[in-house]
Amino acid sequence: MYDRTYPGRRGLKPNFEEGVKGFITWAFAQECCLSEGGVRCPCLKCECRPIISDPEEVERHLKRRGFIKNYWVWTYNGEQLPSNVQRTTTTHASSSRSHMEHREEFSLISDMVGDAFGVNVTYDEPQDFDQEELPNEEAQKFYQLLQEMNTPLFEGSSDSKLSMCVRLLAAKSNWNVPDQCLEFFAKMMLDATPTKDNLPTSFYDAKRLVSKLGLEVRKIDCCTNGCMLFYDNEFGTNDGSLEECKFCKSPRYKVRSKAINHFTEMLLLQYLDMDRCASLFTIHKSIGALEKLKFLSLRECKNLFRLPEEFNILRSLTTLDLYGCSKFTKLPLGQISTSPLQSLVYLDLSFCNITTMPDVIGGLSCLERLNLQGNKFTTLPSTMSYLRNLSYLNLSHCHRLQTFPELPIESGRSDLAGRYFKTTSESRNHRSGLYIFDSANYYWGEPFILNQYIYWLFTTWVIRLVKEPLHYRCGFDIIFPWHVETNGVYKDGVFSELLFHFLHRFNGDSIVRINSSVIGVDWVGFLFCVRFESNNHNHNHESPSSPPLPCPFYLSFESEHTEERFDMRMNLELNQVQGRNYIWMIFISREHCHFVETGAEITFKACKGLVIKEWGLCVITNEDAEGEEWRPRTDLDLQVLEVKESRSGNEFEPKIQLPYNWLVSDEDEAETVQAKGKEIDLFNLGLYL
């Protein structure tokens, strides 16, 4: 049975082939084979470990590799040892059935390799192939992995390097073993084994080897009672977004009572920053004891899904930032009569998962800045009209928003306005305004009548802010959608109604200069208005003949050596609404209207994909600001320049880029120094985390 081939391996001998067939016929007829469902293959590789039910496969194994050494008595295939011969244990096969079962479990490694590469590797060995050309890259990876699978850790070992790596990663997955603990075990095994070449040296080494199998790593949440899995599959099960079990109604995320429960020991805390805490699911109710807490930031805490009810009693809280908390669905506010969060000035709920805004939000009487962009609500409560100190509202990228919110048309008490700017460093760069951009379902009805209402609503907002300078710093802007006719044809008279008071109106590519710095009236600033269309939100592609723009869309004031700009701060890359017309209104206060003195060229510039239809400008006087209606009628000495006369035609002269509010007044500087000083003092006292 060991005389297999002719010299030089020129073929199998007939006696060996007949002996193999006789062995297979005899072995498959034995009782042990019938009970186990196959024969333990005695080839040089299998060593009587795997059970194979296909006789032809066993025959191929034996013809290719031959029998294991010293297997004269077929003890693992039903033959009994003579009574005068004592049973011995070989290094090739264990006589213990439990060990065989243990080994069979890890013989499935070969099946994993086969599944990864789509081939049957039960009996093929790469070194036995008669190759006339080098294998391709995919085949080389296969052979390398096959070698890792077949090489034992050391002589006599029943595990290979690949199987040990799989077992280590399985232990990590089953018992949530930390990476450092797994590396400790790997190094401990490395020290305890006689050879150290084949063991994984670290967790990274194990993961790198197993990753060659192409196994996907995916974490799926399970109901705490074992009722269901929260996942989506190709068979129509869409349970990945559920927040509770659909059988027992248990919450998907378990509240960790030990998350943060030491707030009672930090009663003097005023600033608390917990940005990007991935393991934070909620906050302990003891946070209600922080009576002096003013600032709380939980930005991008991806797993945060709720705040405790005790959150409402934080009487001193002025800033709450929940940006990017994608699992946060509900703001826990109490009743208006209880005055929840009565000192809150800044509230950022952008890109959360909020579907309904509570009516009680109208009770936040001190609220000045509210960011709701990227949420999933369809309507907003009418109580928002009570927010008389509101100077910043962002509703952009709310793709399900269908009705227009009621806005405050009057300002609150002057002694309560502008608190945000007084407590925030570099506040002059924090712009006030109203933003409704990229709202896919926005539709209100008849375009002409509707545009009349929008025009009144937004100009009322402009007048309200201009009347109270504490609502803004340097300037503000407003962006909102503008409806066209239902057949897609834009009627010039509709937009003329909006720009009726803009006595100075121009085409989209017009360049204008103010010839005289003497305006002749007591004025407070300039108002600009532009209508544009968004056709393609990819603003990274500029034409090869034009220099790149510093911003995707901005109002430009270009002088001989400098260019001042008022840029649009919307994220145009998130835009999903194509072909929508928008209005962008910009107000710049008098102290920052440098273009009046310098004679700078005024125009709007936009990247590819934004089409500027037309724009206009006017000067706002004190009389306009103090009146109930906005009726600017001041004439200006303007000159419309040809493009070839403009300085912007010179592509080879770089300009010094400046923001429109580059001039810092003594008052601005003092306000910034005071705000930064407060932060430093709190940090030094240990009250800023």
Disulfide bonds with the S-S distance in Angstrom:
none
